[in-house]
Amino acid sequence: MAEVTNELIYEVLKKLQADVAGVKDAWVENTAALNAIRTHMIAQSQDIQNIYSVLARHDARLARIESRLEIVEPV
């Protein structure tokens, strides 16, 4: 069995430190990507809400037009 020396332990620790640094970098990249996705989802949600509000206004206007023209069908 190979003898464990301080130099061997030091080499392994240096490699481990480099691997941990790589994991940290990947973590930062993933966090940035998730934040970008979150921002896009919020923007889409706001767009959908705006579409619903426009549709509600159009529905209200159509109801007023129908009632003024007396073309409302009994429900």
C-alpha angles and dihedrals in degrees: 000000000000118000115247110231134179090251092055092049090047092053092049092048091049090053091046091050091052091050092051090050089053091051090050091052091049089048091054091049092050092048091052091048092050091050090052091050090048090052091051092049092051090049091050091048091052091048091052091048090052091051091051092051091050090049091050091052091049090049091052092048091048091051091052091048092049092049093048091049090044093230096126112131118222112256 
